[in-house]
Amino acid sequence: MGYFAVVLSRHDDGWDANDIDLDGIDDLTDLADGMRESSELSDIDSTSLLFFEQEDAWFAVVRVDGEDDPRVFVSDSDAVGISAYAEMLLEAAAGARGASLAIDGLEVEAPADEDEDDDDEPAELESGPVGDSELLSDLGTGSEALLALCAKEGLLPSEILTTLAQAVGAAEALESVR
């Protein structure tokens, strides 16, 4: 299944867009390192956003600020059934014990594995958006707006990513690599 992935890196004079090859990336740490390395102009304190979309079925946004841990938002938890990339990103979005998640627009606490020995199966997520819905709040798209975009009927993931890029001021950079 084909995908579109681009890293948008913020600089003093605007945004820079760079392709990223996800084939050698096995986990979120590798992805964050790849995002940091994707732009030669990027400094250690810059903000980078990965916009990922797979076959107009779902999208994800990963944000890396300098050396901080990455923040992840995935538009549809059902994507895990069709994509290894979704599995990696959803694991990052929902896998942290006690992490706050946005599931179907509600803030909930991810359950801590109190009985790890009882069941090796991961807890099932409800269908819908998962992850840090606040990751773009300081860049022009609040949590409610992001979740509303995910819920809007007929809006393709590529269109949502374009809308998000416009809000952060990176539309021109995104269009340069499409």
Contacts in CASP RR format, 6 or more apart in sequence:
PFRMAT RR
TARGET T0000
AUTHOR 0000-0000-0000
METHOD contacts of the structure
MODEL  1
MGYFAVVLSRHDDGWDANDIDLDGIDDLTDLADGMRESSELSDIDSTSLL
FFEQEDAWFAVVRVDGEDDPRVFVSDSDAVGISAYAEMLLEAAAGARGAS
LAIDGLEVEAPADEDEDDDDEPAELESGPVGDSELLSDLGTGSEALLALC
AKEGLLPSEILTTLAQAVGAAEALESVR
1 54 0 8 1.000
1 55 0 8 1.000
1 82 0 8 1.000
1 83 0 8 1.000
2 54 0 8 1.000
2 55 0 8 1.000
3 22 0 8 1.000
3 52 0 8 1.000
3 53 0 8 1.000
3 54 0 8 1.000
3 55 0 8 1.000
3 83 0 8 1.000
3 85 0 8 1.000
4 51 0 8 1.000
4 52 0 8 1.000
4 53 0 8 1.000
4 54 0 8 1.000
4 158 0 8 1.000
4 178 0 8 1.000
5 19 0 8 1.000
5 20 0 8 1.000
5 22 0 8 1.000
5 50 0 8 1.000
5 51 0 8 1.000
5 52 0 8 1.000
5 53 0 8 1.000
6 17 0 8 1.000
6 18 0 8 1.000
6 19 0 8 1.000
6 20 0 8 1.000
6 50 0 8 1.000
6 51 0 8 1.000
6 174 0 8 1.000
6 177 0 8 1.000
7 17 0 8 1.000
7 18 0 8 1.000
7 19 0 8 1.000
7 20 0 8 1.000
7 34 0 8 1.000
7 35 0 8 1.000
7 38 0 8 1.000
7 39 0 8 1.000
7 48 0 8 1.000
7 49 0 8 1.000
7 50 0 8 1.000
8 15 0 8 1.000
8 16 0 8 1.000
8 17 0 8 1.000
8 48 0 8 1.000
8 49 0 8 1.000
8 50 0 8 1.000
8 51 0 8 1.000
8 165 0 8 1.000
8 168 0 8 1.000
8 170 0 8 1.000
8 173 0 8 1.000
8 174 0 8 1.000
9 15 0 8 1.000
9 16 0 8 1.000
9 17 0 8 1.000
9 18 0 8 1.000
9 38 0 8 1.000
9 39 0 8 1.000
9 41 0 8 1.000
9 42 0 8 1.000
9 46 0 8 1.000
9 47 0 8 1.000
9 48 0 8 1.000
9 49 0 8 1.000
10 46 0 8 1.000
10 47 0 8 1.000
10 48 0 8 1.000
10 168 0 8 1.000
10 170 0 8 1.000
11 41 0 8 1.000
11 42 0 8 1.000
11 43 0 8 1.000
11 46 0 8 1.000
14 169 0 8 1.000
14 170 0 8 1.000
14 173 0 8 1.000
15 168 0 8 1.000
15 169 0 8 1.000
15 170 0 8 1.000
15 172 0 8 1.000
15 173 0 8 1.000
16 39 0 8 1.000
16 41 0 8 1.000
16 42 0 8 1.000
16 173 0 8 1.000
17 170 0 8 1.000
17 173 0 8 1.000
17 174 0 8 1.000
17 176 0 8 1.000
17 177 0 8 1.000
18 38 0 8 1.000
18 39 0 8 1.000
18 177 0 8 1.000
19 38 0 8 1.000
19 177 0 8 1.000
20 34 0 8 1.000
20 35 0 8 1.000
20 38 0 8 1.000
20 50 0 8 1.000
22 31 0 8 1.000
22 52 0 8 1.000
22 85 0 8 1.000
24 30 0 8 1.000
25 31 0 8 1.000
25 34 0 8 1.000
25 88 0 8 1.000
26 88 0 8 1.000
27 88 0 8 1.000
27 92 0 8 1.000
28 62 0 8 1.000
28 70 0 8 1.000
28 72 0 8 1.000
28 88 0 8 1.000
28 89 0 8 1.000
28 91 0 8 1.000
28 92 0 8 1.000
31 50 0 8 1.000
31 62 0 8 1.000
31 70 0 8 1.000
31 88 0 8 1.000
32 62 0 8 1.000
32 64 0 8 1.000
32 69 0 8 1.000
32 70 0 8 1.000
35 48 0 8 1.000
35 50 0 8 1.000
35 62 0 8 1.000
35 64 0 8 1.000
35 70 0 8 1.000
36 42 0 8 1.000
36 48 0 8 1.000
36 64 0 8 1.000
36 66 0 8 1.000
38 48 0 8 1.000
39 46 0 8 1.000
39 48 0 8 1.000
42 48 0 8 1.000
44 66 0 8 1.000
44 67 0 8 1.000
45 65 0 8 1.000
45 66 0 8 1.000
46 65 0 8 1.000
46 66 0 8 1.000
47 63 0 8 1.000
47 64 0 8 1.000
47 65 0 8 1.000
47 66 0 8 1.000
47 139 0 8 1.000
48 63 0 8 1.000
48 64 0 8 1.000
48 65 0 8 1.000
48 66 0 8 1.000
49 61 0 8 1.000
49 62 0 8 1.000
49 63 0 8 1.000
49 64 0 8 1.000
49 136 0 8 1.000
49 168 0 8 1.000
49 170 0 8 1.000
50 60 0 8 1.000
50 61 0 8 1.000
50 62 0 8 1.000
50 63 0 8 1.000
50 64 0 8 1.000
51 59 0 8 1.000
51 61 0 8 1.000
51 161 0 8 1.000
51 164 0 8 1.000
51 165 0 8 1.000
51 174 0 8 1.000
52 59 0 8 1.000
52 60 0 8 1.000
52 61 0 8 1.000
52 62 0 8 1.000
52 85 0 8 1.000
52 89 0 8 1.000
53 59 0 8 1.000
53 60 0 8 1.000
53 157 0 8 1.000
53 158 0 8 1.000
53 161 0 8 1.000
54 79 0 8 1.000
54 82 0 8 1.000
54 83 0 8 1.000
54 85 0 8 1.000
54 86 0 8 1.000
54 157 0 8 1.000
56 156 0 8 1.000
56 157 0 8 1.000
56 158 0 8 1.000
57 76 0 8 1.000
57 79 0 8 1.000
57 82 0 8 1.000
57 83 0 8 1.000
57 157 0 8 1.000
58 74 0 8 1.000
58 75 0 8 1.000
58 76 0 8 1.000
58 78 0 8 1.000
58 79 0 8 1.000
58 83 0 8 1.000
58 86 0 8 1.000
58 157 0 8 1.000
59 74 0 8 1.000
59 75 0 8 1.000
59 157 0 8 1.000
59 158 0 8 1.000
59 160 0 8 1.000
59 161 0 8 1.000
60 72 0 8 1.000
60 73 0 8 1.000
60 74 0 8 1.000
60 75 0 8 1.000
60 85 0 8 1.000
60 86 0 8 1.000
60 89 0 8 1.000
61 72 0 8 1.000
61 73 0 8 1.000
61 135 0 8 1.000
61 136 0 8 1.000
61 161 0 8 1.000
61 164 0 8 1.000
62 70 0 8 1.000
62 71 0 8 1.000
62 72 0 8 1.000
62 73 0 8 1.000
62 89 0 8 1.000
63 70 0 8 1.000
63 71 0 8 1.000
63 72 0 8 1.000
63 132 0 8 1.000
63 135 0 8 1.000
63 136 0 8 1.000
64 70 0 8 1.000
64 71 0 8 1.000
70 92 0 8 1.000
71 132 0 8 1.000
71 135 0 8 1.000
72 89 0 8 1.000
72 92 0 8 1.000
72 93 0 8 1.000
72 131 0 8 1.000
72 132 0 8 1.000
72 135 0 8 1.000
73 93 0 8 1.000
73 102 0 8 1.000
73 129 0 8 1.000
73 130 0 8 1.000
73 131 0 8 1.000
73 132 0 8 1.000
73 133 0 8 1.000
73 135 0 8 1.000
73 136 0 8 1.000
73 146 0 8 1.000
74 86 0 8 1.000
74 89 0 8 1.000
74 90 0 8 1.000
74 93 0 8 1.000
74 129 0 8 1.000
74 130 0 8 1.000
74 131 0 8 1.000
75 128 0 8 1.000
75 129 0 8 1.000
75 150 0 8 1.000
75 157 0 8 1.000
75 160 0 8 1.000
76 127 0 8 1.000
76 128 0 8 1.000
76 129 0 8 1.000
76 150 0 8 1.000
77 90 0 8 1.000
77 94 0 8 1.000
77 103 0 8 1.000
77 125 0 8 1.000
77 126 0 8 1.000
77 127 0 8 1.000
77 128 0 8 1.000
77 129 0 8 1.000
77 130 0 8 1.000
78 127 0 8 1.000
78 128 0 8 1.000
79 86 0 8 1.000
79 90 0 8 1.000
80 86 0 8 1.000
80 87 0 8 1.000
80 90 0 8 1.000
81 87 0 8 1.000
90 125 0 8 1.000
90 130 0 8 1.000
93 101 0 8 1.000
93 130 0 8 1.000
93 131 0 8 1.000
93 132 0 8 1.000
94 101 0 8 1.000
94 110 0 8 1.000
94 125 0 8 1.000
94 130 0 8 1.000
94 131 0 8 1.000
95 110 0 8 1.000
96 110 0 8 1.000
97 110 0 8 1.000
97 112 0 8 1.000
97 113 0 8 1.000
98 109 0 8 1.000
98 110 0 8 1.000
98 111 0 8 1.000
98 112 0 8 1.000
99 109 0 8 1.000
99 110 0 8 1.000
100 107 0 8 1.000
100 108 0 8 1.000
100 109 0 8 1.000
100 110 0 8 1.000
101 107 0 8 1.000
101 108 0 8 1.000
101 109 0 8 1.000
101 110 0 8 1.000
101 130 0 8 1.000
101 131 0 8 1.000
102 129 0 8 1.000
102 130 0 8 1.000
102 131 0 8 1.000
102 132 0 8 1.000
102 133 0 8 1.000
102 143 0 8 1.000
102 147 0 8 1.000
103 125 0 8 1.000
103 126 0 8 1.000
103 128 0 8 1.000
103 129 0 8 1.000
103 130 0 8 1.000
104 126 0 8 1.000
104 127 0 8 1.000
104 128 0 8 1.000
104 129 0 8 1.000
105 129 0 8 1.000
105 133 0 8 1.000
105 147 0 8 1.000
111 123 0 8 1.000
128 150 0 8 1.000
129 146 0 8 1.000
129 147 0 8 1.000
129 150 0 8 1.000
133 142 0 8 1.000
133 143 0 8 1.000
133 146 0 8 1.000
133 147 0 8 1.000
134 142 0 8 1.000
134 143 0 8 1.000
136 142 0 8 1.000
136 146 0 8 1.000
136 164 0 8 1.000
136 167 0 8 1.000
136 168 0 8 1.000
137 143 0 8 1.000
139 167 0 8 1.000
139 168 0 8 1.000
140 167 0 8 1.000
140 168 0 8 1.000
141 149 0 8 1.000
141 164 0 8 1.000
141 167 0 8 1.000
141 168 0 8 1.000
146 164 0 8 1.000
149 155 0 8 1.000
149 160 0 8 1.000
149 163 0 8 1.000
149 164 0 8 1.000
150 160 0 8 1.000
161 174 0 8 1.000
162 171 0 8 1.000
162 174 0 8 1.000
162 175 0 8 1.000
165 171 0 8 1.000
165 173 0 8 1.000
165 174 0 8 1.000
END
